[in-house]
Amino acid sequence: PRPTQGGCRITWRYLSGLSESECLYRFRFTAQEIRKLVRVMQLPEGFKTSSGYVFDRLEAFCLLCARLRSAGDMYELVKDYGCQASISEIVNEVVEFLDDRWKYLFDFDVNGALNREALARYADAIFRKGAPVRTVWGFIDCTIRRICRPKLHQRQAYNGHKKIHAVKFQCVV
């Protein structure tokens, strides 16, 4: 079943009404840190998505933080902040803005191991070894390290498959 859409818009008044721990839980930043980040990242005053949804920069940034904080499905976000389509669109818009504005600070190796020619070589080598398709260029590798049960965020640290609290490290090899 679909979650009930609703909740409220994220404003300075809304953020100010949250306790510091609640704000950290929802967005991984305090209200004052969010205020600074929105200014320092030079987010524009407003965002308008391709479907016409309009968000001010505070709400757009907070929805991005909330989305990146959540593990998978958007049930909580939709319940707390509104329509799934608008949240998905604004998160994508903010990510694109941040990538365009600050790409020189992001460390993504487009000239080294992950350039187009290298990926084609990896895919060709995997195909020659018997892969049924030519587009596979890597495989996900995962290491799970058991940890003591944490005081906070136990649910996030619990690995249901292994039935332990753990930290999972994943990479593409």
C-alpha positions in Angstrom: 0.0 0.0 0.0 1.1 3.5 -0.7 2.0 5.8 2.2 -0.3 8.7 3.1 1.2 11.8 1.5 1.3 14.8 3.6 3.5 16.3 6.2 4.7 19.9 6.1 6.9 22.2 4.1 10.4 22.7 5.5 11.0 26.3 6.6 13.3 28.1 9.0 10.4 28.0 11.5 10.0 24.3 11.1 13.7 23.7 11.6 13.8 26.0 14.6 11.0 24.0 16.2 13.0 20.8 16.0 15.3 19.8 18.8 19.0 19.6 17.9 18.9 15.8 18.2 15.7 15.6 16.0 17.3 17.8 13.4 20.5 15.7 13.4 18.4 12.6 13.1 16.3 13.9 10.1 19.0 15.7 8.2 22.4 14.7 9.7 23.0 18.4 10.4 21.8 20.9 13.0 19.6 23.8 12.0 22.5 26.3 12.3 24.7 24.0 10.2 22.0 23.8 7.5 21.7 27.6 7.5 25.5 27.9 6.9 25.7 25.1 4.3 22.9 26.6 2.2 24.7 29.9 2.2 28.2 28.6 1.7 27.2 26.2 -1.1 25.7 29.2 -2.9 22.4 27.5 -3.6 20.1 29.7 -5.6 17.1 31.3 -3.8 14.7 28.9 -5.5 14.5 25.7 -7.6 11.8 24.9 -10.1 11.7 21.3 -11.4 10.8 20.2 -14.9 7.3 19.3 -13.7 6.8 22.8 -12.2 7.4 22.0 -8.5 8.9 25.0 -6.7 11.1 24.8 -3.6 13.1 27.4 -1.8 16.8 26.6 -1.3 16.4 25.6 2.4 13.7 23.1 1.7 15.5 21.7 -1.4 18.7 21.2 0.6 16.9 19.6 3.5 15.1 17.2 1.3 18.4 16.2 -0.3 19.9 15.6 3.1 16.9 13.7 4.3 16.9 11.5 1.1 20.7 10.8 1.4 20.2 9.9 5.1 17.5 7.3 4.5 18.5 3.8 3.5 16.2 3.0 0.7 12.5 3.6 0.1 11.0 7.0 0.4 8.1 6.1 2.7 9.2 8.3 5.6 9.9 11.2 3.4 6.6 11.1 1.6 4.8 10.7 4.9 6.7 13.7 6.5 7.2 16.1 3.6 4.8 15.4 0.7 4.6 13.9 -2.8 7.2 11.3 -3.9 7.5 12.7 -7.4 8.3 16.2 -6.2 10.8 14.9 -3.7 12.6 12.8 -6.3 12.7 15.7 -8.8 14.0 18.2 -6.3 16.7 15.9 -5.0 17.9 15.3 -8.6 17.8 19.1 -9.3 19.9 19.9 -6.2 22.4 17.1 -6.9 22.8 18.4 -10.5 23.3 22.0 -9.3 25.9 20.9 -6.7 27.7 18.8 -9.3 27.7 21.7 -11.8 28.7 24.3 -9.3 31.3 22.3 -7.3 32.5 19.6 -9.7 36.1 20.8 -9.4 36.0 19.8 -5.7 34.6 16.3 -6.3 37.2 13.6 -6.7 36.0 11.4 -9.5 38.6 9.7 -11.6 37.4 10.2 -15.1 40.9 10.2 -16.6 42.2 7.1 -14.8 40.6 3.8 -14.1 37.1 4.9 -14.9 37.4 6.6 -18.2 35.4 5.4 -21.2 38.2 3.5 -22.9 39.3 1.7 -19.7 35.7 0.7 -19.0 35.4 -0.7 -22.6 38.7 -2.7 -22.0 37.3 -4.1 -18.7 34.0 -5.0 -20.4 35.8 -6.7 -23.3 38.1 -8.7 -20.9 35.1 -9.9 -18.9 33.2 -10.8 -22.1 36.2 -12.8 -23.4 36.1 -14.8 -20.1 32.6 -15.9 -20.9 30.2 -13.2 -19.8 26.9 -13.4 -21.8 26.8 -9.6 -22.4 29.4 -7.0 -23.5 28.3 -4.3 -21.0 29.6 -5.7 -17.7 32.7 -3.8 -16.6 32.9 -4.6 -12.9 31.4 -6.6 -10.0 30.2 -5.5 -6.6 32.4 -6.8 -3.8 31.2 -6.6 -0.2 32.9 -7.0 3.2 30.8 -7.1 6.4 32.6 -6.3 9.6 30.9 -7.3 12.8 30.7 -4.5 15.4 29.4 -4.2 19.0 25.7 -3.2 19.3 25.7 0.6 19.1 23.8 2.7 21.6 22.4 4.9 18.8 21.2 3.9 15.4 21.0 0.2 16.2 18.5 -0.4 13.4 20.8 1.0 10.7 23.8 -1.0 12.0 21.8 -4.3 12.1 22.5 -6.8 9.3 19.4 -8.9 9.0 21.1 -11.4 6.6 23.9 -12.2 9.0 21.8 -11.5 12.1 24.6 -9.2 13.6 25.3 -5.6 14.0 27.9 -4.7 11.4 29.4 -2.2 9.1 29.2 -3.0 5.4 31.9 -2.0 2.9 31.1 -2.2 -0.8 33.1 -1.4 -3.9 33.2 -2.2 -7.5 36.1 -4.4 -8.6 
